[in-house]
Amino acid sequence: MTRVAVVGSGVAGLSTAYRLAPDHDVVVLDRDAIGNGTSSRASGVITTPVDYPDQPAWSRHAIEFFRELDGTGVFEWTDREYVRGVRPADVDAARETATSNNDAEESSATEVRLVDADAYADVFDAEAPYEKALVWPGTGYFDVDEFLATMRRECVRRGVEFRPDTTVESVRVTDGAVAGDEVAGVETEYGSVDADAVVAAAGSATPDLLADVLRVPIRPFTWNVAYLEADLPDGVPMGGDPVLGAYWRGTRDGRLLVGIEHQYGGSDRATAPPEDPREIGDELDRLLREELPGILASVDADAPVVRYECCPMADATTPDAKPIIDAPAEAPDGLVVAAGFHGAGVMAADSIGTAVRAHLTGEPAPFSLSPFTLDRFESRDADFPFRTMFRQSVPGRDGGA
């Protein structure tokens, strides 16, 4: 049986192990506790059709898995539509978004609707700058800790071996580090682990892990999140504003989770990481106090912040803010990379594992793998400008897509 070493126990590593375990000998190694890295700090906003708009089959596969997993272990899926306000200047573009999604071949998990903003008068503030609203009904949310715990349990049931608190220092190959060589395993702080294949799913640590065998354009950044006391209507939809670069959802305990991209170093989004990546930037407080009260009816400028959160391990991104899931020709045979998800990893969980399996086994995937290949980038340099995952950016801020 083929032995596979998966480096990283976040959503990419766990979904890979889950899909490979039935007919592979899988060991998952992580420098921390299992599922305790970047994925554990995710918001649980599952907007796969929104964030992968050109890949309907990929999105549908991901969403279907969550619905099938609902009720397994401690995992609970909640269907909740996603509503994005549309400013007057953006109505034509929004109409095109709705049309292109609904006309897509093998139409996705959703049918995107463009409606009058008044249809969501209980959601948007009376002074909100919106004329229309885009509505994605095939989305939802869940508690990420419950998802990770359930995935780990299911992996164990399938025979996966876990080695937490084990730092993997490098990928070992049969003869040097050039194309044509084969993966032989990994080197850890405790010694060698033999494997016929290696999956590098270590998030922002992936470039260092692969330094001896493959260059990948991946760099770290963080998200900032706040939990607010808010008077939310029952069933309030999830939402976001691409101009503000923000998203939000209600929580089970009646609070409002609000998140924003925060590249290290402040609002210019172009400075080097500080020594302490746990900082909360000024942009989040400005959003909460100056911008969000004029957007959401349930938010006041003095709404109490229950807590702030960030990801001390740092998320990972690429030059186009989309992941790399590939077995590159220039890499040693048997190496697959699954990293750089820019906050859109948890929402794509089973699609990631299915894609990795397709690369390792040669089996067909139920969606295209080409959007995630490494060779879409001309440069392997990790010192690239930050690019927001949102299609519009805040005027005057760097990094618009």
C-alpha positions in Angstrom: 0.0 0.0 0.0 1.3 3.5 -0.9 2.5 5.4 2.1 1.7 9.1 2.1 3.1 11.7 4.5 0.9 14.7 4.9 2.6 17.7 6.4 0.0 20.0 8.1 -3.2 19.1 9.9 -5.3 22.0 8.9 -8.2 21.6 6.6 -6.0 20.9 3.6 -4.2 18.1 5.4 -7.2 16.6 7.1 -9.3 16.6 3.9 -6.4 15.0 2.0 -6.0 12.3 4.7 -9.7 11.7 4.7 -9.8 11.1 0.9 -6.6 9.0 0.7 -7.1 6.8 3.8 -9.4 4.1 2.3 -6.6 2.8 0.1 -3.4 4.5 1.3 -1.2 4.3 4.4 -1.5 7.9 5.6 0.5 9.7 8.3 -0.2 13.3 9.2 2.5 15.3 10.9 2.1 18.7 12.5 4.4 20.9 14.5 1.5 21.8 16.8 -1.6 20.0 18.0 -3.8 18.4 15.3 -6.1 21.0 13.8 -4.6 23.8 15.9 -3.1 26.0 13.2 -4.5 28.6 10.9 -7.7 26.6 10.0 -8.7 26.6 13.7 -9.0 30.4 13.5 -11.3 30.4 10.5 -14.7 32.1 10.7 -16.7 29.3 9.3 -18.3 31.5 6.7 -18.8 29.0 3.8 -19.2 31.1 0.7 -17.5 28.8 -1.8 -19.7 29.9 -4.7 -18.9 33.6 -3.9 -15.1 33.2 -3.6 -14.7 30.6 -6.4 -17.1 32.2 -8.9 -15.5 30.7 -12.0 -15.5 27.1 -10.6 -19.1 26.0 -10.1 -18.3 22.3 -10.0 -15.6 22.9 -7.4 -18.0 24.9 -5.3 -20.8 22.4 -5.6 -18.6 19.5 -4.6 -17.4 21.4 -1.5 -20.9 22.4 -0.4 -22.4 19.0 -0.9 -19.8 17.4 1.3 -20.7 19.7 4.2 -24.4 18.8 3.9 -23.5 15.1 3.8 -21.3 15.4 6.9 -24.0 17.3 8.8 -24.9 15.3 11.9 -21.6 13.3 11.9 -19.7 13.5 15.2 -20.2 17.0 16.6 -20.5 18.7 13.1 -23.5 20.8 12.4 -24.1 22.6 9.1 -26.4 25.7 8.9 -27.8 26.8 5.6 -27.7 30.6 5.4 -27.8 32.8 2.3 -25.1 35.4 1.6 -26.2 38.9 0.7 -23.9 41.6 -0.7 -25.1 45.1 -1.1 -24.5 46.8 -4.4 -23.8 50.5 -4.9 -25.4 52.4 -7.8 -22.1 52.5 -9.7 -21.8 48.8 -9.5 -25.2 47.6 -10.6 -24.2 46.7 -14.1 -21.3 44.6 -12.9 -23.6 43.0 -10.3 -26.1 42.2 -13.0 -23.3 40.5 -15.0 -22.3 38.5 -12.0 -25.8 37.2 -11.5 -26.2 36.4 -15.2 -22.8 34.7 -15.6 -23.4 32.5 -12.5 -26.8 31.5 -13.6 -25.8 30.8 -17.2 -22.7 28.8 -16.2 -22.3 25.3 -17.6 -23.2 22.7 -14.9 -24.8 25.5 -12.9 -23.2 25.8 -9.5 -24.7 25.1 -6.0 -26.5 28.4 -6.2 -28.6 30.6 -8.5 -27.4 34.2 -7.8 -30.2 36.7 -7.7 -30.0 40.5 -8.1 -32.8 42.2 -6.1 -33.7 45.6 -4.8 -31.8 46.5 -1.6 -35.2 47.3 0.0 -35.8 43.5 0.1 -33.3 43.4 2.9 -34.5 46.5 4.8 -34.2 44.6 8.1 -30.5 43.9 7.3 -29.2 47.1 5.8 -29.2 50.5 7.5 -31.6 53.0 6.1 -28.7 55.1 5.0 -26.7 52.2 3.5 -25.3 53.2 0.1 -26.9 50.3 -1.7 -29.4 50.3 -4.6 -29.4 46.5 -5.2 -28.3 43.4 -3.5 -26.7 40.2 -4.8 -28.0 37.1 -3.1 -26.3 33.6 -3.0 -28.7 31.1 -1.5 -26.4 28.0 -1.6 -24.1 29.0 1.3 -23.9 28.5 5.0 -21.8 28.4 8.1 -20.5 26.1 10.9 -18.3 26.0 14.0 -14.8 25.3 12.6 -13.5 23.6 15.8 -16.4 21.1 15.5 -15.6 20.5 11.8 -11.9 19.9 12.5 -12.7 17.6 15.4 -15.1 15.6 13.3 -12.7 15.3 10.4 -10.0 14.1 12.7 -12.3 11.5 14.2 -13.3 10.3 10.7 -9.7 10.1 9.6 -8.8 8.0 12.7 -11.8 5.7 11.8 -10.3 5.3 8.4 -6.9 4.4 9.8 -4.9 7.6 9.5 -1.9 8.0 11.9 -1.4 11.4 13.5 1.9 12.7 14.8 1.3 16.0 16.5 4.1 18.2 18.0 6.5 17.0 15.3 8.2 19.6 13.2 9.0 18.5 9.7 12.2 20.1 8.6 12.4 19.1 4.9 11.3 16.8 2.2 13.6 13.9 1.5 14.2 12.8 -2.1 16.1 9.8 -3.6 18.9 11.7 -5.3 19.4 15.4 -5.0 16.6 17.9 -5.6 15.9 18.1 -9.3 13.0 17.2 -11.5 12.9 13.4 -12.1 13.9 12.6 -8.6 11.4 10.8 -6.4 10.1 11.6 -2.9 11.5 9.3 -0.3 9.8 10.8 2.8 10.4 13.7 5.2 13.0 14.7 7.8 11.6 15.6 11.2 13.1 16.8 14.4 12.9 13.2 15.6 14.3 11.6 12.5 13.3 10.3 9.1 9.8 9.2 8.1 9.7 7.1 4.9 7.0 7.8 2.4 6.2 7.1 -1.3 4.5 10.5 -1.6 4.4 13.8 0.4 1.6 16.3 0.5 2.9 19.8 1.6 -0.2 21.3 3.3 1.6 23.5 5.8 0.1 26.9 5.0 2.5 29.8 5.3 5.3 27.4 6.4 5.1 25.6 3.0 7.9 27.6 1.3 10.4 26.8 4.1 9.3 23.2 4.1 10.0 22.9 0.4 13.1 25.2 0.2 15.4 22.4 -0.9 13.1 20.9 -3.6 10.7 23.5 -5.0 10.1 27.3 -4.9 6.5 28.4 -4.4 5.2 32.0 -4.5 3.4 31.9 -1.1 3.6 34.6 1.6 2.0 35.1 5.0 -0.7 37.6 5.9 -3.4 37.7 8.6 -7.1 38.4 9.0 -8.5 40.5 11.8 -11.9 39.5 13.4 -14.1 41.0 16.0 -17.2 39.7 17.7 -19.8 42.3 18.4 -22.9 42.5 20.7 -25.7 43.2 18.2 -29.5 43.0 18.0 -29.7 40.5 15.1 -33.0 39.5 13.4 -33.7 35.8 13.3 -32.1 34.1 10.4 -30.0 37.1 9.5 -28.1 36.4 6.3 -24.3 36.4 6.1 -22.9 39.2 4.1 -19.9 41.3 3.0 -18.9 44.4 1.2 -16.1 44.1 -1.4 -15.4 47.8 -1.4 -14.7 47.7 2.4 -13.0 44.3 2.1 -15.1 42.9 4.9 -17.5 40.0 5.7 -19.8 39.2 8.5 -22.2 36.5 9.9 -24.3 35.9 13.0 -23.2 33.4 15.5 -25.1 30.8 17.5 -25.0 32.9 20.6 -26.5 35.9 18.9 -23.3 37.9 18.2 -22.0 39.3 15.0 -18.7 38.1 13.6 -16.9 40.7 11.4 -13.7 40.0 9.5 -11.3 42.0 7.4 -8.1 41.3 5.5 -5.1 42.6 7.4 -1.7 42.3 5.8 1.0 42.8 8.3 2.0 46.3 9.1 -1.1 48.5 8.8 -3.3 50.0 6.2 -0.7 50.3 3.5 -0.7 46.5 3.2 2.9 46.6 1.8 5.2 46.5 4.8 7.2 43.6 6.2 5.7 41.3 8.9 6.3 42.6 12.4 7.9 40.4 15.0 4.5 39.8 16.6 1.9 38.7 13.9 -0.9 38.9 16.5 -1.5 42.6 16.0 -4.9 44.0 15.4 -4.8 46.7 12.8 -6.5 50.1 12.8 -8.6 49.2 9.8 -10.8 46.9 11.8 -11.7 49.5 14.4 -12.3 52.0 11.7 -14.6 49.6 10.0 -16.5 48.9 13.2 -16.9 52.5 14.4 -17.1 54.5 11.2 -18.2 52.4 8.3 -20.3 49.4 9.5 -22.9 51.4 11.4 -23.9 53.0 8.1 -24.1 49.6 6.5 -25.9 47.2 8.9 -29.1 48.1 10.8 -28.0 46.0 13.7 -24.7 47.7 14.4 -24.2 50.9 16.3 -21.0 52.9 16.5 -20.7 52.1 20.2 -21.6 48.4 19.8 -19.5 46.5 22.5 -16.7 44.3 21.1 -16.8 41.0 23.0 -13.4 40.0 21.7 -10.9 40.4 18.9 -9.2 37.6 17.1 -6.4 37.1 14.6 -4.4 34.2 13.4 -1.0 34.1 15.2 0.2 31.4 12.8 -0.6 33.6 9.8 -2.7 32.7 6.8 -1.0 32.2 3.4 -1.6 33.8 0.0 -0.3 33.7 -3.6 0.1 36.5 -6.2 -3.5 36.0 -7.4 -5.0 35.2 -4.0 -5.9 31.7 -5.1 -4.4 28.4 -3.9 -1.8 26.2 -5.3 -2.9 22.5 -5.6 -0.5 20.8 -7.9 2.1 18.1 -8.5 4.4 20.4 -10.5 6.6 18.9 -13.2 9.6 20.6 -11.8 9.1 19.0 -8.4 10.3 15.5 -7.3 7.9 12.8 -8.3 5.4 12.1 -5.5 5.2 15.7 -4.2 1.9 17.5 -4.1 1.5 21.1 -2.9 -1.8 22.2 -1.3 -1.4 25.7 0.2 -2.0 29.4 -0.2 -5.7 29.5 0.3 -6.1 33.1 1.3 -8.8 32.4 3.8 -10.8 30.3 1.4 -9.6 26.9 2.5 -12.1 25.7 5.0 -15.0 26.5 2.7 -13.4 24.2 0.0 -12.4 21.4 2.3 -13.4 18.2 0.5 -12.7 19.7 -2.9 -9.1 20.2 -1.7 -8.8 16.6 -0.6 -10.4 15.3 -3.8 -8.0 17.4 -5.9 -4.9 16.1 -4.0 -6.1 12.5 -4.5 -6.5 13.1 -8.2 -2.9 14.4 -8.5 -1.5 11.4 -6.6 -3.6 8.6 -8.1 -4.3 9.9 -11.6 -8.0 9.5 -11.1 -10.3 12.1 -12.7 -11.6 14.9 -10.5 -15.2 16.1 -10.7 -14.0 19.6 -11.4 -11.1 21.3 -13.3 -7.7 21.2 -11.6 -6.1 23.8 -14.0 -7.0 26.9 -12.0 -4.7 25.8 -9.2 -1.5 24.9 -11.1 1.9 26.3 -10.1 2.8 27.1 -13.7 0.2 29.9 -13.9 2.8 32.1 -12.2 5.7 33.4 -14.2 7.7 34.0 -11.0 8.3 31.9 -8.0 9.3 34.9 -5.9 7.5 35.2 -2.6 8.0 39.0 -2.4 5.0 39.9 -4.4 2.4 42.7 -3.9 -0.6 41.7 -1.7 -3.8 41.1 -3.6 -7.2 41.2 -1.9 -9.5 38.3 -2.5 -12.3 40.8 -2.9 -13.0 41.9 -6.5 -13.2 45.5 -5.4 -11.0 47.3 -2.9 -11.2 50.2 -0.6 -10.5 53.5 -2.5 -7.0 54.7 -1.7 -5.8 51.3 -0.3 -3.3 49.0 -1.9 -4.0 45.6 -3.3 -7.1 45.8 -5.3 -8.1 42.8 -7.5 
